[in-house]
Amino acid sequence: LFRSGGFQAGVIFAAGFVLYALVFGLGNVIRVLPPKAVYVCGAAGVAIFLGVGFVGLALGGNFLDYNVLAHDPTHGQHYGILAVEFGVLVTVFGVMVALFYAFAGRRRLDP
């Protein structure tokens, strides 16, 4: 069975930007990766995931039925899983960086 690590890859990719922020400062990482781009990543990943499901429906299969995505069901499984896992990667990356921006941008209030 072919499996991918979209969630893990998204977290590792986001960790790279978190480390960049820790070394060079939050302002520098926001210039490299603006918050708007992070939010677009979160939404685009969900759209990719849903798009794969709806393409399966449009081709006569069930939602997220990968067998209909190619001439050979095995190839369709590979294409579908890669596309869905890429969508998961993009979503997890966007959400993790957005959470980091939200918490890192807060200022500490001393009494």
N, C-alpha and C positions, 0 to 999 in steps of 0.2 A: 504494500500500500504506500502510495506516494504522499508524504506529508511535508509541510513547510513550517517555518517558524516565524510567521508574520508578526505575532505579538512580541516575541523576544527581539526580533529585528527592529521593531518600532521603538521598543524601550532602549535598546543599545544605541540606535541612531539619535534618539532624544538625549541620552546620557552624554553623547559627544557635545551637544550644544550646552548642556548644563555645565560640563567641565570647562568649556570655552568661557562661559559666563563667570565661573569661579576664578579662572586665571586672569581674564582680561576685563572683567566687569560686566554688569548687566547692560549698561548702555551700549557697549560695543556689540554684544550679541544681538541686541534689538536692532541695531543698524544692519547687521548681517541678515537677520531673520526677523522682519517686522511682525508684530502681533497679528495683523490682518492676514499675512501669509500663513501663519500658524492656524488661524481659524478656518481658512480656506482648505488647508490640509485635512483638518478634522472632518469637514463636510464632504470633501471630495472622496475621501476613503469610503465613507458610507455610500456615496453615490456609485462608486465602482462596485462595491459589494452588491448593492441592489441591482445595478445594471447587469451584472452577470446572471442574477436570478431572473430578471425580466427577459434577457436574451434567450435563456432556456425556455421560458414560456412562449416567446415569439416563434421559436423553432419547433414547437409542438411537444415539448417535454414538460416536466413539472418545474416548479420554482427551485432553483439551484440544482437542476438535473444536468450534470455536466456531460452526460453521454451524447447529447445532441449538438454539442459545440464543435464537433469535427466529424469527418467522414468515418473515423474509427472511434468506437466508444472509449478505448484506452487513451487515445490522444485527446479526446474531449475531456476526460477526467484530468489529465495533466494540465491542459489549458485552463480549465475551470478552477482548479485548486490554486494554480499560480496566480490567476487574476484575483480570486477572493483573498488570498493571503497578502497580495500586494495592497488590496483595499484595507485589510486589517493593519498592515504596516503603516500606511499613510494616516489612518485614523488614530492609532495608538501614538504615533509620533506627534501628531498635532495636539492631542489631548494632554500628553505628558508635558510638552513644552508650554502649553497654555497654563497648565497647573503650576509649573515652575515660575512662569512670568507672574502669575497671580500672587504666589507666596513670596517670591523674591522682591517684588515691587512694593511690598508693604513696609512701612516704616515702623520701627519700634517706638512705642510711646512710653517714656519714663515718667513715673508719678512725681 
